[in-house]
């Protein structure tokens, strides 16, 4: 998990979201299956948290999914 300086411009459309991910994942080089998570405030401004999760199995086990939900809930609770 890393904190990074992020653009202050809010994301308000699917096109803007695609552009944001393109900027964040530059260059898009992955050696394994990865899931990248970030969160947005209600006003569309991205929180300074970017969490890559690497080496995911093709079919995640319920414990992994529940763990991701727990992380999500903790982040949302802090915002």
TAKA-V104700 format. One record per pair of residues at least 12 apart in sequence whose C-alpha atoms are under 6 Angstrom apart, sorted by sequence separation. I is the first residue (numbers start at 0). J is the second residue. D is the distance in whole Angstrom. If there is no record, write none. Layout:
i & j & d
I & J & D
I & J & D
//
This chain:
i & j & d
37 & 49 & 5
36 & 49 & 6
36 & 50 & 5
35 & 50 & 6
35 & 51 & 4
34 & 51 & 6
34 & 52 & 5
33 & 52 & 6
33 & 53 & 4
32 & 54 & 5
31 & 54 & 6
32 & 55 & 6
10 & 43 & 5
9 & 43 & 4
9 & 44 & 4
3 & 47 & 6
2 & 47 & 5
2 & 48 & 5
1 & 49 & 6
0 & 50 & 5
//
